[in-house]
Amino acid sequence: MKQLNRNIVLLTVILYSINAYSQHDHGSHGSAHATHIEQPPHGGIIKEVGKYKIEMVAELFLKKDQLRFYLFKGNFKTVLNEGITGTLTFKDSEGKTTTQTLQAKGDDFFAAQLNKLDSFQVIVKFNIKGKTISSVFAINGYGNNDKEKKKQDAHKGHQH
């Protein structure tokens, strides 16, 4: 019985040691296998483009500046917007495209305006020191789009 209790204690110590080691942050001492997961600083969607990261933040219910874009280098080091230009090409749920110039706001982001809350896709392009970077983002809109609304209206009053 004494041998069984000693084995249970030994097994508990081994399991505790393995669990404690697996939760240790190896990134703090240069390990190449660190498990750090990068979180978008503004809660948006991140796309990596070469040495840059583009974060798109969509707040579709704002009256203006519904889309904001932030540029980062490396481990989310902010790129200031001075001297940078950008354009945005929208493709709505019906396939129509429109282009607008991004407006520099504050010192670290760009804003764009939306006309609809339907699903859409955007191609964002930035000109940074003579080089162009671009990425594609897609957003599912809120509510019903026009086609779905027409379909629902056509079925009102029908008994199935």
NORMORA-V125449 format. One record per residue. N is the residue number from 1. SS is DSSP state (2 for helix, 1 for strand, 0 for the rest). PSI is psi as a letter, one per 40 degrees, with the letter a starting at -180 (999 if undefined). OMEGA is omega in whole degrees, -180 to 180 (* if undefined). Layout:
# NORMORA-V125449
N_SS_PSI_OMEGA / N_SS_PSI_OMEGA
This chain:
# NORMORA-V125449
1_0_d_179 / 2_2_d_179 / 3_2_d_180 / 4_2_d_178 / 5_2_d_180 / 6_2_d_178 / 7_2_d_178 / 8_2_d_178 / 9_2_d_180 / 10_2_d_178 / 11_2_d_178 / 12_2_d_179 / 13_2_d_179 / 14_2_d_180 / 15_2_d_178 / 16_2_d_-180 / 17_2_d_179 / 18_2_d_-180 / 19_2_d_-180 / 20_2_d_180 / 21_2_d_-177 / 22_2_d_179 / 23_0_e_178 / 24_0_h_-179 / 25_0_g_180 / 26_2_e_-179 / 27_2_d_-177 / 28_2_e_178 / 29_2_f_169 / 30_0_e_179 / 31_0_h_-178 / 32_0_e_-177 / 33_0_f_177 / 34_0_i_-175 / 35_0_f_-179 / 36_0_h_178 / 37_0_h_-178 / 38_0_h_178 / 39_0_h_177 / 40_0_h_-177 / 41_0_d_-177 / 42_0_e_177 / 43_0_e_-177 / 44_0_a_179 / 45_1_h_-178 / 46_1_h_171 / 47_1_h_177 / 48_1_h_180 / 49_1_g_-177 / 50_0_b_-180 / 51_0_e_-178 / 52_1_i_170 / 53_1_h_176 / 54_1_h_176 / 55_1_h_174 / 56_1_h_176 / 57_1_h_-179 / 58_1_h_174 / 59_0_g_-168 / 60_0_e_-178 / 61_0_e_173 / 62_0_i_180 / 63_0_d_176 / 64_0_i_-178 / 65_0_f_-178 / 66_0_d_177 / 67_1_h_176 / 68_1_i_-180 / 69_1_h_179 / 70_1_i_177 / 71_1_h_179 / 72_1_i_170 / 73_1_i_174 / 74_0_b_-176 / 75_0_g_177 / 76_0_f_172 / 77_1_h_-175 / 78_1_h_173 / 79_0_h_180 / 80_0_i_-173 / 81_0_e_180 / 82_0_h_179 / 83_0_e_-180 / 84_0_h_175 / 85_1_i_-180 / 86_1_i_174 / 87_1_i_-180 / 88_1_h_175 / 89_1_h_179 / 90_1_i_169 / 91_1_h_-176 / 92_1_a_-176 / 93_0_e_178 / 94_0_e_178 / 95_0_e_179 / 96_0_h_179 / 97_1_i_173 / 98_1_i_-179 / 99_1_i_174 / 100_1_i_177 / 101_1_h_176 / 102_0_i_180 / 103_1_h_176 / 104_1_h_-180 / 105_1_i_-178 / 106_0_a_176 / 107_0_e_-174 / 108_0_e_177 / 109_1_i_180 / 110_1_i_-178 / 111_1_i_176 / 112_1_i_-177 / 113_0_i_176 / 114_0_i_175 / 115_0_d_-177 / 116_0_i_176 / 117_0_e_178 / 118_0_i_175 / 119_0_i_179 / 120_1_i_175 / 121_1_i_177 / 122_1_i_170 / 123_1_h_180 / 124_1_h_179 / 125_1_h_176 / 126_1_i_173 / 127_1_h_-177 / 128_1_h_179 / 129_0_f_177 / 130_0_e_178 / 131_1_i_179 / 132_1_h_171 / 133_1_i_180 / 134_1_i_176 / 135_1_i_-179 / 136_1_h_176 / 137_1_i_177 / 138_1_i_180 / 139_1_h_171 / 140_0_h_-177 / 141_0_i_178 / 142_0_i_178 / 143_0_a_180 / 144_0_i_173 / 145_0_i_-174 / 146_2_d_-179 / 147_2_d_-179 / 148_2_d_179 / 149_2_d_179 / 150_2_d_180 / 151_2_d_179 / 152_2_d_179 / 153_2_d_-179 / 154_2_d_-178 / 155_0_e_179 / 156_0_h_177 / 157_0_e_179 / 158_0_i_173 / 159_0_h_178 / 160_0_999_*
